[in-house]
Amino acid sequence: MARRRRRPFGRRLDGILVLNKGIGDSSNDALQRAKRILFAAKAGHTGSLDPKATGVLPICFGEGTKFTQFLLDADKEYNASIKFGVRTDTGDVEGEERDHTPAPELTEADVVEVLKRFEGEQKQVPSMYSALKHNGVPLYKLAREGKTVEREARDITLFHIELKSFTPGEYPEAVINVHCSKGTYIRTLVEDIGEAIGCGAHVTALHRIQAGPFHEDDAHTLDQLSEMRGENRAEVLDHLLIPIEAAVDHLPKVVLNEAAAYYLRQGQPVQDNAILRIADAGDWVRIADESGNFMGIGEVNEDGLLAPRRLVAE
């Protein structure tokens, strides 16, 4: 006898919630709590923040989970608090202190000069305390076992890095603002800055200001969500959801006529003269029907046809 498929717990909910993750929560803990508060059947987050890190964590619900990769690949912006003169094994305040190199002579001008060297394209070797996997095992688990493995340097871009504040002393402290590409490890960046200065450094606090198109001004904390819901049904929070299309708003947009939209929904590539005016072969575009409804995204193939890639279920 065939086993019955278990119905998902929660309601069908489509959209994106910009969460302001609090300190102490893992990204998955925050996701699960948000899912419960909104009584949603399906949800996924778009890029982990360490438990000690705070800030913007977009949560995709329902059909929005089909587009999480676009937010994972998006640029990010952070404010990072730094302590100079102290190295830790993890690169942040969670780790064991390895050594001390007091830097009472370090000045604000010194830091600004070093930061300028880090702007632009560069290679970065991920920390052993990152979530990257080696043979299926997260690096941080290997690190906690005292193991170190070779890590390949990755291409990253620091679009902008700025000193926001500086406090001199035996162990100076600073806050920097970093606008960076995907795959940038702020802990590793801060360690590299400390080595460039010559005294070492580690992150004492990290706050993500922006992830792709989503800014902290759009974000809500879990406590705020709970308070807004109160004893009411979860539907009272639905107005906080941002349309799924916002995740791919950077892609060129094509509007299909009724016939083309029908065949695309059947999984067939379609032709539309407007496509070739805005995109070339290999390009991805976002798609709407004549009523303005977001249909999903497609790719222009070598024949100039628009092939469906990820479509929103009707």
C-alpha positions in Angstrom: 0.0 0.0 0.0 1.4 3.4 -1.0 2.4 5.6 1.9 0.4 8.9 2.2 2.4 12.0 1.6 2.4 14.1 4.7 0.8 17.5 4.2 3.2 20.4 5.1 2.5 22.0 8.4 1.6 25.7 7.9 0.1 27.7 5.2 1.1 28.5 1.6 2.9 31.8 1.8 4.9 33.4 -1.0 7.2 36.4 -0.6 10.4 37.7 1.1 10.7 38.9 4.7 13.7 41.0 5.6 14.7 39.8 9.0 17.1 41.7 11.3 18.8 38.8 13.0 19.6 39.2 16.6 22.8 38.2 18.4 23.0 34.6 19.7 20.7 33.1 17.1 22.0 30.9 14.3 20.6 31.7 10.9 18.7 28.5 10.9 17.3 29.2 14.4 16.1 32.6 13.2 14.6 31.0 10.1 12.6 28.5 12.0 11.3 31.1 14.5 10.2 33.3 11.7 8.5 30.4 9.9 6.6 29.6 13.1 5.6 33.2 13.7 4.2 33.5 10.2 2.8 29.9 10.3 4.5 29.2 6.9 4.8 25.8 5.3 8.0 26.4 3.5 10.9 28.9 4.0 14.6 29.3 3.4 17.3 31.9 4.3 19.7 33.5 1.9 23.1 33.4 3.4 24.3 32.5 6.9 25.2 34.9 9.6 27.3 33.7 12.6 25.4 33.5 15.9 27.4 36.5 17.2 26.6 38.5 14.0 23.5 40.6 13.5 21.6 42.3 10.7 19.9 41.7 7.4 18.9 38.1 6.7 16.3 37.8 4.0 13.9 34.9 4.4 12.2 33.5 1.3 8.8 31.9 1.7 7.0 29.4 -0.5 7.8 30.0 -4.2 10.4 32.6 -3.1 12.7 29.7 -2.2 13.3 29.1 -5.9 15.2 32.4 -6.0 17.4 32.2 -2.9 20.5 31.7 -5.0 20.2 35.2 -6.5 20.4 36.6 -3.0 23.2 34.3 -2.0 25.2 35.6 -5.0 24.3 39.3 -4.2 26.7 41.9 -2.9 26.7 42.6 0.9 27.5 45.5 3.2 28.7 45.2 6.7 29.9 47.2 9.7 32.7 45.4 11.5 34.1 46.3 14.9 37.8 45.5 15.2 40.3 45.1 18.0 43.9 45.5 17.0 46.9 43.9 18.7 45.1 40.6 19.6 44.9 37.6 17.3 42.4 34.8 17.9 42.3 31.3 16.4 38.9 32.0 14.8 39.4 35.6 13.8 36.6 36.8 16.0 35.8 37.3 19.7 34.6 33.7 20.0 38.0 32.3 19.6 41.0 31.6 21.9 43.5 34.4 22.0 46.7 33.3 20.4 49.0 36.3 21.0 49.2 40.0 21.9 51.0 42.7 20.0 50.2 46.0 21.7 49.9 48.9 19.2 49.8 52.2 21.1 51.4 54.1 18.3 48.8 53.1 15.7 46.9 56.1 14.3 43.7 56.7 12.4 45.8 57.7 9.4 47.7 54.5 9.5 44.5 52.5 9.4 43.0 54.6 6.5 46.2 54.1 4.5 46.1 50.3 4.9 42.4 50.0 4.1 42.9 51.7 0.8 45.2 48.8 -0.3 42.3 46.3 0.2 39.8 48.0 -2.2 39.3 46.3 -5.5 39.6 42.7 -6.8 41.7 40.3 -4.8 42.2 36.7 -3.7 41.1 35.6 -0.3 41.8 32.3 1.5 38.8 31.2 3.5 39.2 30.7 7.2 39.4 27.2 8.7 36.5 28.4 10.8 34.2 28.9 7.8 31.3 26.8 6.8 32.9 25.7 3.6 33.2 22.0 3.2 36.1 19.7 2.7 35.1 16.2 1.6 31.6 16.9 2.9 32.8 18.1 6.3 32.5 21.8 7.3 35.9 23.4 7.8 35.0 24.7 11.3 34.4 21.1 12.4 37.9 20.1 11.2 39.4 23.2 12.9 37.8 22.3 16.2 39.5 18.9 15.9 42.9 20.6 15.5 43.0 19.8 11.8 44.1 22.2 9.0 43.5 21.5 5.3 44.6 23.4 2.2 42.1 26.0 1.1 42.0 27.4 -2.4 42.1 31.2 -2.7 38.8 32.7 -4.0 38.2 35.8 -6.1 36.4 38.5 -4.2 35.9 42.2 -4.7 35.8 44.9 -2.1 33.9 47.7 -3.8 34.4 50.1 -0.9 36.0 50.0 2.5 35.8 52.9 4.9 36.9 53.7 8.5 33.9 54.8 10.5 35.6 55.3 13.9 38.9 54.8 15.6 39.9 54.7 19.3 43.6 54.8 20.0 45.2 52.9 22.9 47.4 50.0 23.8 44.9 47.8 21.9 43.2 50.2 19.5 39.7 49.7 18.3 37.9 50.7 15.1 34.7 50.3 13.1 34.9 49.8 9.4 32.2 49.7 6.7 32.7 47.1 3.9 30.8 46.8 0.7 31.8 43.5 -0.9 31.0 40.7 -3.3 29.6 37.3 -2.4 32.0 34.9 -0.8 33.9 37.6 1.2 34.8 36.5 4.8 34.9 39.6 7.0 36.8 37.8 9.7 39.5 36.8 7.2 39.6 40.4 5.8 40.1 41.8 9.3 42.8 39.3 10.0 44.5 40.3 6.8 44.2 44.0 7.7 45.8 43.3 11.1 48.7 41.5 9.5 49.2 44.3 7.0 49.4 46.8 9.9 51.7 44.4 11.7 49.9 43.9 15.0 47.1 41.4 14.1 43.4 42.0 14.7 40.1 40.3 15.2 36.4 41.0 14.8 34.6 41.9 18.0 31.1 42.6 16.4 29.6 42.2 12.9 26.4 43.7 11.6 25.1 43.2 8.1 23.5 46.4 6.8 22.5 45.2 3.3 22.1 42.0 1.3 21.4 42.6 -2.4 18.5 45.0 -2.7 17.4 44.6 0.9 18.5 47.2 3.6 18.2 47.1 7.3 15.7 49.9 7.1 13.3 47.3 5.6 14.1 44.7 8.3 12.2 43.5 11.4 13.4 41.6 14.4 11.8 38.4 15.7 10.7 40.2 18.8 9.0 42.9 16.6 7.2 40.2 14.6 6.0 38.5 17.7 4.8 41.7 19.2 3.0 42.7 16.0 1.3 39.4 15.7 0.3 39.2 19.4 -2.7 36.8 19.8 -3.8 37.4 16.3 -3.6 35.0 13.3 -0.4 35.1 11.3 -2.1 36.8 8.4 -1.7 40.2 10.2 2.0 40.0 9.2 1.5 39.3 5.5 1.7 43.0 4.6 5.4 42.8 5.6 6.3 40.5 2.8 8.1 41.9 -0.2 7.2 40.5 -3.6 9.4 37.6 -4.9 10.3 39.6 -8.0 12.5 41.9 -5.8 15.1 39.1 -5.5 15.7 39.4 -9.3 14.9 43.1 -9.9 18.4 43.6 -11.3 17.6 41.4 -14.3 16.1 42.9 -17.5 12.4 42.4 -17.7 10.3 41.0 -20.6 6.5 41.0 -20.8 5.0 38.1 -22.7 1.8 38.1 -24.6 -0.9 35.7 -23.6 0.1 32.9 -26.0 3.8 33.1 -25.2 3.1 33.1 -21.5 0.9 30.0 -21.9 3.6 28.0 -23.7 6.4 29.1 -21.4 4.3 27.9 -18.4 4.2 24.5 -20.2 8.0 24.4 -20.2 8.5 25.4 -23.8 10.9 28.0 -25.1 9.1 30.9 -26.7 10.0 33.7 -29.2 9.4 37.4 -28.5 11.0 40.2 -30.5 11.4 42.3 -27.4 13.7 39.7 -25.8 16.6 40.3 -28.3 16.4 44.1 -27.7 17.2 43.7 -24.0 19.3 40.5 -23.8 21.8 38.3 -25.6 22.2 34.5 -25.8 23.1 33.2 -22.3 21.5 36.2 -20.5 18.9 35.7 -17.8 15.7 37.8 -17.7 12.7 38.1 -15.4 9.4 37.5 -17.0 5.9 38.9 -16.5 2.6 38.3 -18.3 0.4 41.0 -19.9 -1.4 41.5 -16.5 2.0 42.3 -14.9 2.1 39.1 -12.9 5.7 37.9 -12.2 6.2 34.5 -13.8 9.8 33.8 -13.0 13.1 33.9 -14.8 14.3 32.5 -18.1 17.4 32.2 -20.2 17.9 33.3 -23.8 19.2 30.4 -25.8 21.4 30.4 -28.9 18.4 30.5 -31.2 17.1 33.7 -29.5 14.3 31.9 -27.8 13.4 32.4 -24.1 13.7 29.1 -22.2 12.0 28.8 -18.8 14.4 28.3 -15.9 12.6 29.0 -12.6 8.9 29.7 -12.8 6.5 30.7 -10.0 3.7 28.1 -9.6 0.3 29.6 -10.4 
